[in-house]
Structures are given as structure tokens and as C-alpha cells.
């Protein structure tokens, strides 16, 4: 909902600021007073194309700001035009492209009349309007179609991915088999390269290692001056006196422990020295094996463990190719089943839309009759698209003929802004409570109507204002009398320059404005009396709504 409009230095408007009411807002003024300028400024703020010539003569920039709320959240829309040719759009202080500004404003405000970018004129939105009209029936059916579409989309994606993978895999099958055979024939084991490197290092230094290990063993176990023999004598001596004191007992235990530890170490050294028996042939064999492993590591740029994992991956892909035809058949069947389900749900939704289209056709035609389209014909054209999408396969477009003998034409080809506005009013009157657009601005809705038809138009907008914020620019007293808040726009010449002003009218101001609209004379007693009767009549009718 729009709460406030501020305009600076835009065409004839030097400064204009006013607050809108939540219900039915009426704006009136003499021809040329600036009503169209006001609408242009609002269109610009809502994302219309910038016309830099609208910057007020002598000003550096024009600024239009709309303040409002959307589902309880406040928003501020700002549009600036500079005399230098720059256009800037902002939402809540953040600069955004104009196309994003339009996308932001589209669900908030519908402008009908001179403003061409509106929901009703875009055939892509017609299916949404139709579904909203019959939402109790279409909502569950549409949800079923969307769920079926999602399942079909996933099944088709899975099938297509497998087909692409199969083509690629078939192309690479010989290469993968060669790679797998090469790795398999290597008979690698995890950590094998590290074990072989350690063993080869040991073998290449075997003489030096054997000498050191044997020397250490001889010192421990040799015939002359053997360390273990000396330690055994020390251990026996201390064990004989250990009972005389705690210190001797502790020394005896440490000596005993040291003896047995050295004895174990001596055994290990003997084992190592006995195992150091390598032939040149064995060294060559290990070197050759390591060379083969290193060649594989360089080839793939991987470790032994990564090469084994790669081989496992190749094996899986090769096995999948063996079973590919069977898997393709499974996925294709799942895709066809999902497609069949989607078409069934889309057919059911289509039948619902056909019924709703007939009801909408009748309801809109009746509304158009009341809105001075006495001979209008309206139809909802449903055609089938080449493919099923998430909204079904229906393509919906509204067709209309406003004069006798004319063929039905797409609604978007209606040239008159006033006709478009009244047709939109017919839609809003029918779809009313289901429309999520909170603010609607009607310009030129009174073109070509008067008298009783004008009263009906005003009353329909008053009824619509119970659920939406309505802004209507009009020159008809019958429509103006139906409003909740009334604004008068005037243009005056001050110091040789045109200035546009707007005033929020009091009850007395409303009365005088209606009298001016009725007779051109706001001071005429007869006009004031007629205006008062009209206001009271419409107040009574609104109270009965």
C-alpha cells in the first residue's frame, strides 16, 4: 500500500507532497491542471522509462519518492532524473537497475490507463488470473501438476545424464580397460613402495650394518669381557645382600632389570645380523620393482593408494557399462511413467480450467455490460503448448471484441486506456478477494462514459476498495462521490512560471469540488444541492456494501 507521494522538480511540479488513504482515493482537477503529470511521475517511480525532458526547467534534478508498506514491511522507492541525463533508481536506499525496480513494484501496484505495463495486458499472466478466479479448484490440481512435473523433471534428468555418461563411457571404454589392465597387472599393495624403499636402503648398506650389529652383539655376549657375563655376576652379588637394606634391594632390582633388558636386546641384534644376507640379484629385483611403481606414480601423478582407488573407479565404470543397457531401460521406464502421470494431472487441470474459463467468461461479460460495454464479447482462449510445464500444458489468452461485428482480438490490442481500465475493473470486481496486488491506480477509466454507467463504475471501485487501496484520477462527479479521500490538483502561474499543487479536501471541499464537476460553478446553490444529494446517496450505498 502506498502511504506517501513526494515529487520535486518534475515538469510543472516544483514540490508536491501528500499522503494517501488506505481505501478509495479520488484525484480531480481541471484539464491541464497536472493530473497526467502526477500519473507520469508515479509511473516513473514504479519503473517506467525515463524522459529526461521532464526535469523542471532550471532545476538540476527531479526526484519522485513513494513510501509504503508491503506485508507489514515499510519500503521507500526513489527515482531521480538529472538535467545532465542520468537516471537513478533506489529501493530502501539501495541503487538497483530499472528492470529490478519494475520487478519489485509489479506485485505492489497496478496502474491502469496510460500505463501500458500491467498484468492484464501481458498474456503470460492470464493463466494466473484464470487460476485465481477458480483457485478452490485449481489450487490442488495445480499442486498435483507441479509435483508430477518435479518428479518427471528429476526422472528425465537422471535418464539424460545416464545417456550422456554412456556415450562418453563407450567412447572411452577401450582406454579405461587398458588403464585398468595396466594397474591390475602391477599387483600393487598399499604402502608397498615405502616398504621396498626401506628394504633396498637396508640391503645397499648391509655390510656396514652387519659389522655394527655383530660388533655390538659380541660386546654383549662375547667370550672375553662380555658385558652380559659381568652384569650377571653383579646381579648375583647384589641379590645376595638385597635383604640388608632398602637401598640394596632397590639397586638389586635395577641391576636385574638392566640385565634382562640387555639380554633381550642381544637377542634382537642376533636376529638382525642373521637376516642381513642379501644377494645382488635380490637388490636388482627390488630396484626393478620400485622402478615400475615409480613409473606408474609419475604417469598418473598419484600415490600408490590413489592409483589403487583409481583402478577401483575404473572397475566400477567398466562394470556399469556391462550393465548399462539394463540401467537405461530402468530409468527410461521410470521417466515414461512420470511423464504419463504428469500428462494425466495436466489433463485433469485442463478440464478444470475449461470449466472455470466458461464461468469467468460469463462473469466478465456481465460486468462489462454494466460498465458500458453493451455489445462486448469476451472469451478465454485455451490452447495446448507443445510441451508440458510446471503449470500444465495450457496457454491462456483473454480475447475481446468491444463493438458489434468486430472479431475477437487479444486483450493486449485494445488501444483505449479508458477501455483497458474498465476491463481491468471488471476483472478486479470478479476476482477481487483473490488479487494479491494491494494498490490499483486507475487513469482515464471514465473515458466515454457518463450518467448511470459512471455511478456503477464508482460503486464497483468503492466495493473493490474494501480489499485494496484504490487511486482514481477522474473528471466525473458520479465516480468522485464514491471516494473516501478526495484530492484536488491545481495549476497556477506564479512569476511567469507554472506550478502544480494538490490539496486533501475536507468534507466542505469535497462538496464544492463535486459542484464544480457537475456544473463548473462551485458556488452555485443548485450545484451544491445536487452535489450534497449525490454524496449522501453514495455514502448510504457504501454503508450498505
RODO-2510 file (C-alpha; in nm, 4 decimals, decimal comma):
residues 545
     n   res          X          Y          Z
     1     x     0,0000     0,0000     0,0000
     2     x     0,1236     0,3481    -0,0861
     3     x     0,1309     0,5816     0,2114
     4     x     0,3005     0,8936     0,0795
     5     x     0,3978     1,0518    -0,2530
     6     x     0,6646     1,3226    -0,2835
     7     x     0,7603     1,4893    -0,6119
     8     x     1,0235     1,7584    -0,6668
     9     x     1,1069     1,9471    -0,9866
    10     x     0,9155     1,7204    -1,2216
    11     x     0,7611     1,9051    -1,5196
    12     x     0,5205     2,1666    -1,3757
    13     x     0,5555     2,0296    -1,0211
    14     x     0,8121     2,2196    -0,8157
    15     x     0,7223     2,0427    -0,4929
    16     x     0,4257     1,8225    -0,4156
    17     x     0,3770     1,6007    -0,1110
    18     x     0,0648     1,4224     0,0099
    19     x    -0,0482     1,1113     0,1954
    20     x    -0,2903     0,8589     0,0514
    21     x    -0,5682     0,6919     0,2425
    22     x    -0,5999     0,3122     0,2655
    23     x    -0,9314     0,2975     0,0773
    24     x    -1,0754     0,4784    -0,2255
    25     x    -0,8657     0,7847    -0,3150
    26     x    -1,0078     1,0321    -0,5686
    27     x    -0,7967     1,2885    -0,7546
    28     x    -0,9741     1,5567    -0,9572
    29     x    -0,8690     1,8743    -1,1318
    30     x    -0,9303     2,0908    -1,4315
    31     x    -0,7993     1,9876    -1,7731
    32     x    -0,4291     2,0709    -1,7847
    33     x    -0,4018     2,1051    -1,4072
    34     x    -0,1327     1,8373    -1,3851
    35     x    -0,3202     1,5119    -1,3315
    36     x    -0,1356     1,3441    -1,6170
    37     x     0,1956     1,4796    -1,4851
    38     x     0,1196     1,3219    -1,1472
    39     x     0,0497     0,9863    -1,3126
    40     x     0,3680     1,0144    -1,5205
    41     x     0,5692     1,0785    -1,2059
    42     x     0,4177     0,7759    -1,0317
    43     x     0,4794     0,5589    -1,3390
    44     x     0,8413     0,6712    -1,3417
    45     x     0,8847     0,5785    -0,9750
    46     x     0,7351     0,2365    -1,0494
    47     x     0,9898     0,1630    -1,3218
    48     x     0,8700     0,3386    -1,6364
    49     x     1,1249     0,4567    -1,8931
    50     x     1,2834     0,7893    -1,8021
    51     x     1,2059     1,1009    -2,0049
    52     x     1,4836     1,3421    -1,9150
    53     x     1,2884     1,6338    -2,0605
    54     x     1,0560     1,6079    -1,7586
    55     x     1,3176     1,7638    -1,5296
    56     x     1,1727     2,1026    -1,4356
    57     x     1,3261     2,3906    -1,6259
    58     x     1,6126     2,5428    -1,4273
    59     x     1,6415     2,2502    -1,1813
    60     x     1,9438     2,0172    -1,1571
    61     x     1,7374     1,7084    -1,0930
    62     x     1,3855     1,5734    -1,0495
    63     x     1,3000     1,3389    -0,7629
    64     x     0,9968     1,1173    -0,7071
    65     x     0,9620     0,9177    -0,3867
    66     x     0,6921     0,6661    -0,2940
    67     x     0,6683     0,5415     0,0630
    68     x     0,4516     0,2468     0,1584
    69     x     0,4210    -0,0929     0,3243
    70     x     0,4174    -0,4471     0,1902
    71     x     0,3016    -0,7231     0,4249
    72     x     0,3922    -0,5075     0,7227
    73     x     0,7381    -0,4091     0,5923
    74     x     0,7995    -0,0449     0,5018
    75     x     0,9561     0,0375     0,1655
    76     x     1,0830     0,3579     0,0061
    77     x     1,1064     0,3806    -0,3727
    78     x     1,3107     0,6678    -0,5131
    79     x     1,3667     0,7718    -0,8730
    80     x     1,5976     1,0566    -0,9686
    81     x     1,6451     1,2239    -1,3071
    82     x     1,9231     1,4741    -1,3594
    83     x     1,9324     1,7541    -1,6150
    84     x     2,2691     1,6069    -1,7214
    85     x     2,0916     1,2914    -1,8423
    86     x     2,1374     1,0470    -1,5536
    87     x     1,8622     0,8260    -1,4133
    88     x     1,8937     0,6559    -1,0715
    89     x     1,6503     0,4092    -0,9117
    90     x     1,6630     0,3106    -0,5452
    91     x     1,4688     0,0802    -0,3154
    92     x     1,5243     0,1412     0,0542
    93     x     1,8326     0,3469    -0,0275
    94     x     1,9970     0,0775    -0,2426
    95     x     2,0632     0,1600    -0,6075
    96     x     1,9125    -0,1024    -0,8383
    97     x     1,8650    -0,1418    -1,2165
    98     x     1,5338    -0,0211    -1,3574
    99     x     1,4308    -0,3746    -1,4592
   100     x     1,4676    -0,4861    -1,0960
   101     x     1,2690    -0,1804    -0,9865
   102     x     0,9864    -0,2853    -1,2200
   103     x     1,0011    -0,6416    -1,0864
   104     x     0,9855    -0,5098    -0,7280
   105     x     0,6894    -0,2805    -0,7996
   106     x     0,4850    -0,5136    -1,0202
   107     x     0,3214    -0,7121    -0,7368
   108     x     0,2687    -0,3942    -0,5309
   109     x     0,0953    -0,1541    -0,7699
   110     x    -0,1123    -0,1890    -1,0862
   111     x    -0,1542     0,1298    -1,2895
   112     x    -0,4374     0,1178    -1,5437
   113     x    -0,4904     0,3634    -1,8223
   114     x    -0,1992     0,5375    -1,9855
   115     x     0,0424     0,2964    -1,8138
   116     x     0,0907     0,0046    -2,0507
   117     x     0,2991    -0,2370    -1,8428
   118     x     0,0263    -0,4021    -1,6433
   119     x    -0,0776    -0,7545    -1,5597
   120     x    -0,3927    -0,7628    -1,7702
   121     x    -0,2115    -0,6730    -2,0929
   122     x     0,0547    -0,9423    -2,0535
   123     x    -0,0779    -1,2774    -2,1839
   124     x     0,1794    -1,4607    -1,9707
   125     x    -0,0197    -1,3508    -1,6639
   126     x    -0,3615    -1,4567    -1,7953
   127     x    -0,3232    -1,8151    -1,6770
   128     x    -0,2564    -1,6855    -1,3256
   129     x    -0,5678    -1,4647    -1,3355
   130     x    -0,7767    -1,7605    -1,4544
   131     x    -0,6390    -1,9881    -1,1827
   132     x    -0,7002    -1,7248    -0,9139
   133     x    -1,0613    -1,6915    -1,0228
   134     x    -1,1184    -2,0626    -0,9623
   135     x    -0,8478    -2,1138    -0,7032
   136     x    -1,0518    -2,3524    -0,4857
   137     x    -1,0490    -2,5995    -0,7751
   138     x    -0,7237    -2,5087    -0,9495
   139     x    -0,5012    -2,4857    -0,6417
   140     x    -0,4976    -2,8597    -0,5524
   141     x    -0,4908    -2,9625    -0,9193
   142     x    -0,2054    -2,7216    -0,9939
   143     x    -0,0131    -2,8506    -0,6911
   144     x    -0,0542    -3,2066    -0,8243
   145     x     0,0756    -3,0989    -1,1673
   146     x     0,3744    -2,9226    -1,0142
   147     x     0,4596    -3,2271    -0,8024
   148     x     0,4274    -3,4550    -1,1064
   149     x     0,6365    -3,2143    -1,3124
   150     x     0,9094    -3,2187    -1,0494
   151     x     0,9130    -3,5995    -1,0463
   152     x     0,9206    -3,6124    -1,4270
   153     x     1,1937    -3,3491    -1,4430
   154     x     1,4097    -3,5474    -1,1989
   155     x     1,3453    -3,8776    -1,3813
   156     x     1,4281    -3,7218    -1,7192
   157     x     1,7420    -3,5582    -1,5814
   158     x     1,8555    -3,8945    -1,4405
   159     x     1,7874    -4,0667    -1,7742
   160     x     1,9586    -3,7954    -1,9806
   161     x     2,2642    -3,7986    -1,7550
   162     x     2,2949    -4,1755    -1,7937
   163     x     2,2667    -4,1497    -2,1734
   164     x     2,5384    -3,8832    -2,1821
   165     x     2,7530    -4,0900    -1,9482
   166     x     2,7015    -4,3999    -2,1597
   167     x     2,8090    -4,2203    -2,4788
   168     x     3,1161    -4,0813    -2,3109
   169     x     3,1948    -4,4110    -2,1414
   170     x     3,1553    -4,6104    -2,4643
   171     x     3,3952    -4,3702    -2,6312
   172     x     3,6490    -4,4193    -2,3505
   173     x     3,5836    -4,7875    -2,2857
   174     x     3,8999    -4,9190    -2,4590
   175     x     4,1133    -4,6611    -2,2838
   176     x     3,9613    -4,7420    -1,9438
   177     x     4,0133    -5,1156    -1,9997
   178     x     4,3784    -5,0566    -2,0929
   179     x     4,4336    -4,8439    -1,7849
   180     x     4,2602    -5,0963    -1,5589
   181     x     4,4628    -5,3887    -1,7005
   182     x     4,7884    -5,1951    -1,6646
   183     x     4,7230    -5,1156    -1,2964
   184     x     4,5915    -5,4647    -1,2210
   185     x     4,8978    -5,6276    -1,3724
   186     x     5,1197    -5,4194    -1,1450
   187     x     4,9642    -5,6040    -0,8472
   188     x     5,0201    -5,3087    -0,6188
   189     x     4,9616    -5,3217    -0,2459
   190     x     4,9083    -5,0187    -0,0190
   191     x     5,2394    -4,8868     0,1188
   192     x     5,4421    -5,1240    -0,0972
   193     x     5,6717    -4,8514    -0,2331
   194     x     5,7671    -4,7307     0,1151
   195     x     5,8409    -5,0869     0,2347
   196     x     6,0580    -5,1599    -0,0689
   197     x     6,2499    -4,8338    -0,0331
   198     x     6,3319    -4,9189     0,3283
   199     x     6,4378    -5,2715     0,2362
   200     x     6,6536    -5,1511    -0,0547
   201     x     6,8213    -4,8948     0,1654
   202     x     6,8954    -5,1690     0,4172
   203     x     7,0340    -5,4007     0,1517
   204     x     7,2612    -5,1369    -0,0034
   205     x     7,4142    -5,0675     0,3430
   206     x     7,4147    -5,4299     0,4583
   207     x     7,7976    -5,4660     0,5103
   208     x     7,8204    -5,1592     0,7291
   209     x     7,5049    -5,2555     0,9183
   210     x     7,6228    -5,6171     0,9699
   211     x     7,9581    -5,5009     1,1080
   212     x     7,7950    -5,2618     1,3547
   213     x     7,5285    -5,5092     1,4711
   214     x     7,7746    -5,8017     1,5031
   215     x     8,0218    -5,5849     1,6956
   216     x     7,7538    -5,4775     1,9415
   217     x     7,6403    -5,8395     1,9845
   218     x     7,9972    -5,9596     2,0526
   219     x     8,0440    -5,6928     2,3197
   220     x     7,7305    -5,8139     2,4938
   221     x     7,7773    -6,1898     2,4521
   222     x     8,1479    -6,2456     2,3536
   223     x     8,3852    -6,4842     2,5303
   224     x     8,6181    -6,2252     2,6698
   225     x     8,4918    -5,9376     2,8810
   226     x     8,1321    -5,9926     2,7790
   227     x     7,9021    -5,7269     2,9194
   228     x     7,6219    -5,9709     2,9982
   229     x     7,8591    -6,2022     3,1887
   230     x     7,9793    -5,9085     3,4006
   231     x     7,6250    -5,7918     3,4600
   232     x     7,5209    -6,1457     3,5585
   233     x     7,7944    -6,1519     3,8235
   234     x     7,6862    -5,8074     3,9506
   235     x     7,3213    -5,9195     3,9635
   236     x     7,4124    -6,2369     4,1620
   237     x     7,6256    -6,0396     4,4086
   238     x     7,3560    -5,7801     4,4763
   239     x     7,0816    -6,0384     4,5117
   240     x     7,2905    -6,1944     4,7949
   241     x     7,2846    -5,8721     5,0031
   242     x     6,9494    -5,7207     4,8901
   243     x     6,7769    -5,8161     5,2140
   244     x     7,0015    -5,5947     5,4313
   245     x     6,8569    -5,2582     5,3333
   246     x     6,6056    -5,0895     5,1098
   247     x     6,8791    -4,9209     4,9092
   248     x     7,0489    -5,2559     4,8375
   249     x     6,7129    -5,4108     4,7481
   250     x     6,6406    -5,1256     4,5023
   251     x     6,9880    -5,1496     4,3496
   252     x     6,9427    -5,5270     4,3099
   253     x     6,6085    -5,4818     4,1300
   254     x     6,7500    -5,2193     3,8903
   255     x     7,0516    -5,4380     3,8136
   256     x     6,8281    -5,7390     3,7484
   257     x     6,6025    -5,5302     3,5184
   258     x     6,9035    -5,3940     3,3289
   259     x     7,0467    -5,7435     3,2805
   260     x     6,7275    -5,8873     3,1290
   261     x     6,6714    -5,5827     2,9072
   262     x     7,0214    -5,6138     2,7652
   263     x     6,9668    -5,9851     2,7219
   264     x     6,6529    -5,9133     2,5128
   265     x     6,8438    -5,6531     2,3117
   266     x     7,1208    -5,9044     2,2499
   267     x     6,8661    -6,1468     2,1055
   268     x     6,7276    -5,8781     1,8729
   269     x     7,0758    -5,7913     1,7499
   270     x     7,1447    -6,1573     1,6750
   271     x     6,8219    -6,1814     1,4718
   272     x     6,9067    -5,8665     1,2731
   273     x     7,2601    -5,9865     1,1993
   274     x     7,1284    -6,3268     1,0824
   275     x     6,8746    -6,1572     0,8487
   276     x     7,1338    -5,9391     0,6747
   277     x     7,2032    -6,1820     0,3958
   278     x     7,1254    -6,0164     0,0576
   279     x     7,2368    -6,1161    -0,2840
   280     x     7,2968    -5,8724    -0,5758
   281     x     7,0135    -6,0447    -0,7641
   282     x     6,7692    -5,9602    -0,4855
   283     x     6,8790    -5,5957    -0,4877
   284     x     6,8245    -5,5822    -0,8660
   285     x     6,4789    -5,7358    -0,8312
   286     x     6,3681    -5,4832    -0,5693
   287     x     6,5167    -5,1945    -0,7701
   288     x     6,3260    -5,3089    -1,0797
   289     x     6,0006    -5,3372    -0,8832
   290     x     6,0460    -4,9902    -0,7388
   291     x     6,1171    -4,8524    -1,0858
   292     x     5,7877    -4,9943    -1,2159
   293     x     5,5981    -4,8459    -0,9240
   294     x     5,7639    -4,5054    -0,9679
   295     x     5,6794    -4,5110    -1,3412
   296     x     5,3107    -4,5627    -1,2522
   297     x     5,3208    -4,2875    -0,9905
   298     x     5,4682    -4,0417    -1,2419
   299     x     5,2238    -4,1476    -1,5129
   300     x     4,9158    -4,0802    -1,3026
   301     x     5,0589    -3,8165    -1,0703
   302     x     4,9220    -4,0187    -0,7809
   303     x     5,0374    -4,2161    -0,4797
   304     x     5,0102    -4,5971    -0,4751
   305     x     4,6920    -4,5718    -0,2686
   306     x     4,5398    -4,3197    -0,5121
   307     x     4,6300    -4,5416    -0,8092
   308     x     4,4502    -4,8333    -0,6431
   309     x     4,1450    -4,6110    -0,5824
   310     x     4,1534    -4,5046    -0,9489
   311     x     4,1623    -4,8680    -1,0543
   312     x     3,8580    -4,9370    -0,8389
   313     x     3,6766    -4,6428    -1,0022
   314     x     3,7649    -4,7755    -1,3484
   315     x     3,6390    -5,1183    -1,2485
   316     x     3,3068    -4,9714    -1,1373
   317     x     3,2659    -4,7784    -1,4637
   318     x     3,3515    -5,0838    -1,6711
   319     x     3,1045    -5,2943    -1,4731
   320     x     2,8414    -5,0225    -1,5196
   321     x     2,8957    -5,0386    -1,8951
   322     x     2,8301    -5,4108    -1,8837
   323     x     2,5002    -5,3421    -1,7054
   324     x     2,4327    -5,0071    -1,8800
   325     x     2,1560    -5,1273    -2,1113
   326     x     1,9619    -5,2700    -1,8200
   327     x     2,0024    -4,9486    -1,6165
   328     x     1,8998    -4,7342    -1,9149
   329     x     1,5844    -4,9418    -1,9565
   330     x     1,5005    -4,8980    -1,5857
   331     x     1,5468    -4,5221    -1,5957
   332     x     1,3630    -4,4847    -1,9256
   333     x     1,0647    -4,6739    -1,7834
   334     x     1,0671    -4,4505    -1,4747
   335     x     1,0770    -4,1413    -1,6970
   336     x     0,7865    -4,2645    -1,9110
   337     x     0,5805    -4,3457    -1,6027
   338     x     0,6488    -3,9978    -1,4627
   339     x     0,5558    -3,8437    -1,7990
   340     x     0,2300    -4,0373    -1,8104
   341     x     0,1460    -3,9231    -1,4561
   342     x     0,2268    -3,5623    -1,5482
   343     x     0,0046    -3,5746    -1,8560
   344     x    -0,2801    -3,7246    -1,6537
   345     x    -0,2552    -3,4485    -1,3939
   346     x    -0,2231    -3,1840    -1,6689
   347     x    -0,5334    -3,3237    -1,8431
   348     x    -0,7272    -3,3050    -1,5168
   349     x    -0,6128    -2,9451    -1,4639
   350     x    -0,7082    -2,8595    -1,8223
   351     x    -1,0624    -2,9863    -1,7707
   352     x    -1,0932    -2,7727    -1,4573
   353     x    -0,9652    -2,4678    -1,6444
   354     x    -1,2138    -2,5246    -1,9260
   355     x    -1,4998    -2,5124    -1,6757
   356     x    -1,3566    -2,2113    -1,4935
   357     x    -1,2966    -2,0311    -1,8236
   358     x    -1,6672    -2,0600    -1,9050
   359     x    -1,7594    -1,9189    -1,5649
   360     x    -1,5062    -1,6377    -1,5985
   361     x    -1,6337    -1,5599    -1,9476
   362     x    -1,9876    -1,5227    -1,8185
   363     x    -1,8887    -1,3198    -1,5124
   364     x    -1,6662    -1,0780    -1,7084
   365     x    -1,9251    -1,0364    -1,9835
   366     x    -2,1871    -0,9432    -1,7228
   367     x    -1,9507    -0,6939    -1,5605
   368     x    -1,8678    -0,5406    -1,8993
   369     x    -2,2377    -0,4905    -1,9738
   370     x    -2,2702    -0,2872    -1,6552
   371     x    -1,9590    -0,0887    -1,7448
   372     x    -2,0994     0,0482    -2,0743
   373     x    -1,9748    -0,2336    -2,2978
   374     x    -2,3270    -0,3183    -2,4074
   375     x    -2,2252    -0,5326    -2,7037
   376     x    -1,8911    -0,6580    -2,5846
   377     x    -1,7885    -1,0184    -2,6309
   378     x    -1,5296    -1,1751    -2,4050
   379     x    -1,3678    -1,5155    -2,4307
   380     x    -1,0901    -1,7166    -2,2686
   381     x    -0,8777    -1,8878    -2,5304
   382     x    -0,7100    -2,2085    -2,4131
   383     x    -0,4561    -2,3718    -2,6400
   384     x    -0,2150    -2,6555    -2,5796
   385     x     0,1571    -2,5859    -2,5752
   386     x     0,3988    -2,8263    -2,7402
   387     x     0,5334    -2,9418    -2,4052
   388     x     0,4020    -2,9835    -2,0531
   389     x     0,5481    -2,7444    -1,7999
   390     x     0,5020    -2,6897    -1,4284
   391     x     0,1675    -2,5104    -1,4848
   392     x     0,0355    -2,7788    -1,7162
   393     x     0,0226    -2,7514    -2,0947
   394     x    -0,2386    -2,4753    -2,1177
   395     x    -0,1684    -2,1425    -2,2842
   396     x    -0,4297    -1,8872    -2,1814
   397     x    -0,5109    -1,5585    -2,3506
   398     x    -0,8079    -1,3287    -2,2994
   399     x    -0,9904    -1,2246    -2,6161
   400     x    -1,2383    -0,9390    -2,6541
   401     x    -1,4474    -0,7508    -2,9071
   402     x    -1,5825    -0,4221    -2,7707
   403     x    -1,8037    -0,3279    -3,0680
   404     x    -2,0693    -0,5204    -3,2626
   405     x    -1,9394    -0,7041    -3,5660
   406     x    -1,5775    -0,6933    -3,4583
   407     x    -1,3828    -1,0185    -3,4358
   408     x    -1,2403    -1,1281    -3,1043
   409     x    -0,8885    -0,9949    -3,0604
   410     x    -0,6217    -1,0348    -2,7918
   411     x    -0,6876    -0,8061    -2,4997
   412     x    -0,3423    -0,6520    -2,5388
   413     x    -0,4554    -0,4932    -2,8685
   414     x    -0,7194    -0,2748    -2,7041
   415     x    -0,5979     0,0795    -2,7816
   416     x    -0,8042     0,2939    -2,5461
   417     x    -0,6662     0,3489    -2,1975
   418     x    -1,0188     0,4059    -2,0704
   419     x    -1,1405     0,0758    -2,2134
   420     x    -0,8480    -0,1105    -2,0671
   421     x    -0,9124     0,0460    -1,7271
   422     x    -1,2787    -0,0519    -1,7284
   423     x    -1,1962    -0,4045    -1,8431
   424     x    -0,9447    -0,4305    -1,5603
   425     x    -1,2122    -0,3024    -1,3233
   426     x    -1,4399    -0,5810    -1,4462
   427     x    -1,1643    -0,8332    -1,3703
   428     x    -1,0937    -0,6838    -1,0317
   429     x    -1,4643    -0,6875    -0,9462
   430     x    -1,4833    -1,0559    -1,0363
   431     x    -1,1518    -1,1754    -0,8905
   432     x    -1,1500    -0,9188    -0,6064
   433     x    -1,0521    -1,1061    -0,2955
   434     x    -0,8041    -1,3327    -0,4748
   435     x    -0,5935    -1,0489    -0,6202
   436     x    -0,2676    -1,0018    -0,4314
   437     x    -0,1903    -0,6565    -0,5779
   438     x    -0,2654    -0,4189    -0,2922
   439     x    -0,2731    -0,0845    -0,4756
   440     x    -0,4507    -0,0084    -0,8047
   441     x    -0,4322     0,3234    -0,9838
   442     x    -0,6998     0,3991    -1,2463
   443     x    -0,6408     0,6730    -1,5013
   444     x    -0,8853     0,7543    -1,7828
   445     x    -1,1323     0,4975    -1,6511
   446     x    -1,4134     0,7466    -1,7148
   447     x    -1,3359     0,7930    -2,0854
   448     x    -1,6527     0,7505    -2,2917
   449     x    -1,8943     0,7007    -2,0008
   450     x    -2,1309     0,9224    -1,8048
   451     x    -2,4504     0,9160    -1,6046
   452     x    -2,5615     0,5837    -1,4593
   453     x    -2,2640     0,3941    -1,6025
   454     x    -2,0289     0,6327    -1,4240
   455     x    -2,2133     0,5661    -1,0972
   456     x    -2,1742     0,1912    -1,1458
   457     x    -1,8025     0,2342    -1,2155
   458     x    -1,7634     0,4404    -0,8999
   459     x    -1,9559     0,1930    -0,6875
   460     x    -1,7559    -0,1019    -0,8196
   461     x    -1,4331     0,0741    -0,7296
   462     x    -1,5726     0,1571    -0,3852
   463     x    -1,6508    -0,2118    -0,3369
   464     x    -1,3028    -0,3018    -0,4586
   465     x    -1,1541    -0,0537    -0,2093
   466     x    -1,2783    -0,2714     0,0761
   467     x    -0,9910    -0,5102    -0,0026
   468     x    -0,7463    -0,2895    -0,1934
   469     x    -0,6135     0,0644    -0,1986
   470     x    -0,7643     0,2434    -0,4993
   471     x    -0,6382     0,5653    -0,6565
   472     x    -0,8594     0,7082    -0,9314
   473     x    -0,7994     1,0159    -1,1462
   474     x    -1,1401     1,1262    -1,2751
   475     x    -1,3427     1,4202    -1,4037
   476     x    -1,6812     1,2593    -1,3355
   477     x    -1,8762     1,3624    -1,0209
   478     x    -2,0519     1,0244    -1,0094
   479     x    -1,7167     0,8487    -0,9557
   480     x    -1,5719     1,1188    -0,7309
   481     x    -1,8723     1,0961    -0,4985
   482     x    -1,7885     0,7315    -0,4225
   483     x    -1,4423     0,8049    -0,2822
   484     x    -1,3183     0,8020     0,0766
   485     x    -1,0378     1,0589     0,0389
   486     x    -1,0603     1,3360    -0,2178
   487     x    -0,7638     1,5359    -0,3541
   488     x    -0,7830     1,8378    -0,5794
   489     x    -0,4934     1,9176    -0,8103
   490     x    -0,4499     2,2694    -0,9497
   491     x    -0,2010     2,4513    -1,1685
   492     x    -0,1244     2,8191    -1,1151
   493     x     0,1118     3,0644    -1,2826
   494     x     0,3401     3,2416    -1,0365
   495     x     0,6022     3,4909    -1,1560
   496     x     0,5609     3,3651    -1,5076
   497     x     0,6177     3,0002    -1,4110
   498     x     0,3626     2,7168    -1,3872
   499     x     0,3249     2,5449    -1,0510
   500     x     0,1138     2,2395    -0,9670
   501     x    -0,0375     2,1969    -0,6198
   502     x    -0,2508     1,9290    -0,4561
   503     x    -0,4913     1,9605    -0,1643
   504     x    -0,6526     1,6957     0,0549
   505     x    -1,0131     1,8149     0,0661
   506     x    -1,2330     1,8489     0,3706
   507     x    -1,5989     1,7489     0,3571
   508     x    -1,6826     2,1044     0,2508
   509     x    -1,4065     2,0888    -0,0071
   510     x    -1,5474     1,7641    -0,1459
   511     x    -1,8883     1,9246    -0,1787
   512     x    -1,7526     2,2251    -0,3688
   513     x    -1,5374     2,0051    -0,5905
   514     x    -1,8381     1,7910    -0,6854
   515     x    -2,0395     2,1060    -0,7568
   516     x    -1,7600     2,2230    -0,9902
   517     x    -1,7580     1,8867    -1,1664
   518     x    -2,1382     1,8950    -1,2030
   519     x    -2,1808     2,2486    -1,3378
   520     x    -1,8425     2,4173    -1,3481
   521     x    -1,9531     2,6550    -1,0709
   522     x    -1,8593     2,5554    -0,7143
   523     x    -2,0690     2,8403    -0,5711
   524     x    -2,3987     2,7586    -0,7412
   525     x    -2,6698     2,6726    -0,4885
   526     x    -2,8273     2,4247    -0,7276
   527     x    -2,4916     2,2628    -0,7947
   528     x    -2,4105     2,2430    -0,4238
   529     x    -2,7513     2,0897    -0,3535
   530     x    -2,7050     1,8305    -0,6272
   531     x    -2,3547     1,7566    -0,5031
   532     x    -2,4820     1,7097    -0,1462
   533     x    -2,7567     1,4726    -0,2665
   534     x    -2,5021     1,2740    -0,4669
   535     x    -2,2615     1,2471    -0,1731
   536     x    -2,5313     1,1377     0,0705
   537     x    -2,6671     0,8869    -0,1785
   538     x    -2,3284     0,7252    -0,2292
   539     x    -2,2485     0,7280     0,1431
   540     x    -2,5673     0,5312     0,2055
   541     x    -2,4817     0,2838    -0,0668
   542     x    -2,1245     0,2369     0,0641
   543     x    -2,2541     0,1757     0,4140
   544     x    -2,4731    -0,0994     0,2730
   545     x    -2,1796    -0,2728     0,0979
***
